[in-house]
Amino acid sequence: MTDPSAASADADSFARDIELDTAALRVLAHPLRLNVLSLLRERGPSTAGRIAGELGINPGAASYHLRRLAAGGLIVEEPGRGTGRERWWRSAHRQSIHDPAAASGAEREAGLGYTHAVALAAADRLRRSAQELPRIAGEWLDVITYSDFLLRLTPADVHRMRAEIFEVIERYRADGGESEGAVPVALQLQAFPVPGTARPPVGDE
């Protein structure tokens, strides 16, 4: 599982991905904190005030979440910018990675909170995108998609399809996004059993 990411102002820092450990998973088990981190990855370095305005939250809340992300090693201060009253922050990594299948017991438990936060953050991003539709340029309206498919699959089918989709995404990422007119694009991928269909029988939970 990965959270959304895009270009950073620091290419050397941004070239590195991070495998989330238990501590980092706990830091990111908050949808607003995930949105703050995603904003830094998409737009580059920013301040608490700018982030607060972008996400529609209190500057004090933005500062709190930035401090938590910094304590978890997920963001760092941008050198050479800011003053004593205004601190600039940037993402320390291009992308956060969590593989539940490879996680230890503690990481798997912490990953449940992270997974829940990822789902809530994705829903919030989708809501904000829908609100912006009236102001989106026509050429983008022609390609934006909010698709929803219902498939009948086994876990092995989902594993294979996920690998194929990630391969396509990596191919586009490798192109570098240097084409004229390129902007950060959020590609959301969710694959989960329809609620109520994959739970163990009563008594086995």
C-alpha positions in Angstrom: 0.0 0.0 0.0 1.3 3.4 -0.8 0.1 6.9 -0.1 -0.1 9.5 -2.9 3.1 11.3 -3.9 4.4 13.7 -6.5 7.5 15.8 -7.3 9.5 17.4 -4.5 11.7 20.4 -4.7 14.7 18.3 -3.5 15.4 15.6 -6.0 18.1 13.9 -4.0 15.7 13.6 -1.0 12.7 12.8 -3.1 14.5 9.9 -4.8 14.2 7.7 -1.7 11.1 5.8 -0.6 10.5 4.7 2.9 9.3 1.4 4.3 7.0 2.3 7.1 7.9 0.8 10.5 5.6 0.5 13.5 6.4 4.0 14.8 5.9 5.7 11.4 2.6 3.8 10.9 1.3 5.1 14.1 2.3 8.7 13.2 0.4 8.3 9.9 -2.7 6.8 11.4 -4.5 10.1 11.0 -6.1 11.2 7.7 -5.3 14.9 8.2 -1.7 14.1 8.8 -1.6 12.0 5.6 -3.1 14.9 3.7 -0.5 17.3 5.1 2.3 14.9 4.0 0.7 14.4 0.6 0.5 18.2 0.1 4.2 18.6 0.8 5.0 15.8 -1.7 2.7 17.3 -4.4 3.5 21.1 -4.0 7.0 21.1 -2.5 8.1 22.9 0.7 5.5 24.9 2.6 4.6 26.4 6.0 2.0 25.7 8.5 0.0 28.8 7.5 0.0 27.9 3.8 -1.0 24.3 4.6 -3.7 25.5 6.9 -5.1 27.7 4.1 -4.9 24.9 1.5 -6.6 22.3 3.7 -9.0 24.6 5.4 -7.8 23.9 8.9 -6.5 25.9 11.9 -2.8 27.0 11.6 -2.2 25.6 15.1 -3.5 22.2 14.0 -1.3 22.3 10.9 1.7 23.1 13.1 0.9 20.2 15.4 0.7 17.7 12.6 3.9 19.0 11.0 5.7 18.5 14.3 4.4 14.9 14.6 5.5 14.2 11.0 8.9 15.6 11.7 9.3 13.6 14.9 8.5 10.5 12.9 11.2 11.4 10.4 8.7 11.8 7.5 9.4 15.5 6.9 12.4 17.8 7.5 12.9 21.6 7.6 13.8 23.2 4.4 17.3 24.7 4.8 17.8 28.4 4.1 14.2 29.3 4.2 11.9 30.8 6.8 12.4 32.8 10.0 12.1 32.2 13.6 8.3 32.6 13.3 7.8 30.9 10.0 9.3 27.4 9.4 9.4 25.8 6.0 9.0 22.0 5.8 9.5 19.4 3.0 8.9 15.7 2.6 11.9 13.5 3.4 10.8 10.8 0.9 9.0 10.4 -2.4 6.6 7.7 -1.2 5.7 5.7 1.9 5.3 2.0 1.5 3.5 -0.5 3.7 3.1 -4.2 2.8 0.8 -5.9 5.3 1.8 -9.3 4.0 5.4 -8.7 5.0 4.6 -6.9 8.3 5.4 -8.3 11.8 2.6 -8.7 14.4 3.1 -5.2 15.8 3.5 -3.6 12.4 0.3 -5.4 11.1 -1.7 -4.1 14.1 -0.4 -0.5 13.6 -1.0 -0.9 9.9 -4.8 -1.3 10.5 -4.9 2.3 11.8 -2.8 3.5 8.9 -5.0 1.7 6.4 -8.1 3.3 7.9 -6.5 6.7 7.7 -5.5 6.2 4.1 -9.1 5.4 3.2 -10.4 8.5 5.0 -7.7 10.7 3.4 -8.5 9.3 0.0 -12.2 10.1 0.5 -11.4 13.6 1.6 -9.2 14.2 -1.5 -11.9 12.9 -3.7 -14.4 15.3 -2.1 -12.1 18.3 -2.6 -11.5 17.3 -6.2 -15.2 17.2 -6.8 -15.6 20.7 -5.3 -13.0 22.1 -7.8 -14.7 20.6 -10.9 -16.4 23.9 -11.9 -13.0 25.6 -12.0 -11.1 22.9 -13.8 -9.8 23.6 -17.4 -11.8 21.9 -20.1 -8.9 19.8 -21.4 -8.7 18.2 -17.9 -12.4 17.7 -17.7 -12.1 15.5 -20.8 -9.8 13.1 -19.1 -10.7 13.1 -15.4 -12.4 9.9 -14.2 -14.2 8.8 -11.1 -14.7 5.2 -12.2 -16.1 2.4 -10.0 -16.1 -1.2 -11.1 -17.5 -4.3 -9.5 -15.5 -7.5 -10.1 -15.6 -11.0 -8.8 -12.1 -12.0 -7.8 -10.1 -14.2 -5.4 -7.2 -12.8 -3.3 -4.8 -14.2 -5.8 -6.6 -12.4 -8.7 -6.4 -9.1 -6.8 -2.7 -9.7 -6.0 -1.9 -10.3 -9.7 -4.0 -7.3 -10.9 -2.5 -5.0 -8.3 1.0 -6.0 -9.5 0.1 -5.3 -13.1 -1.4 -1.9 -12.3 1.6 -0.9 -10.2 3.9 -1.8 -13.1 2.0 0.6 -15.4 2.1 3.3 -12.8 5.9 2.9 -12.4 6.3 3.1 -16.2 4.6 6.5 -16.2 6.6 7.7 -13.2 9.8 6.7 -14.8 9.0 9.1 -17.7 9.6 11.9 -15.2 6.5 14.0 -15.9 8.5 16.6 -17.8 6.0 17.1 -20.6 4.7 20.6 -21.2 1.5 21.1 -19.2 2.2 18.3 -16.7 0.9 18.8 -13.2 0.7 16.6 -10.2 -2.1 14.0 -10.8 -3.5 12.0 -7.9 -4.2 8.4 -9.0 -6.3 6.6 -6.4 -6.4 2.8 -6.5 -8.7 1.0 -4.0 -9.4 -2.7 -4.2 -11.3 -4.3 -1.3 -14.1 -6.9 -0.8 -17.6 -5.4 -0.8 -18.3 -4.8 2.8 -19.9 -7.8 4.5 -18.7 -10.4 1.9 -15.3 -11.5 3.2 -15.8 -11.7 6.9 -15.3 -15.1 8.6 -18.4 -17.0 9.7 -20.0 -15.9 13.0 -18.2 -17.7 15.8 -14.8 -17.7 13.9 -14.1 -14.0 14.3 
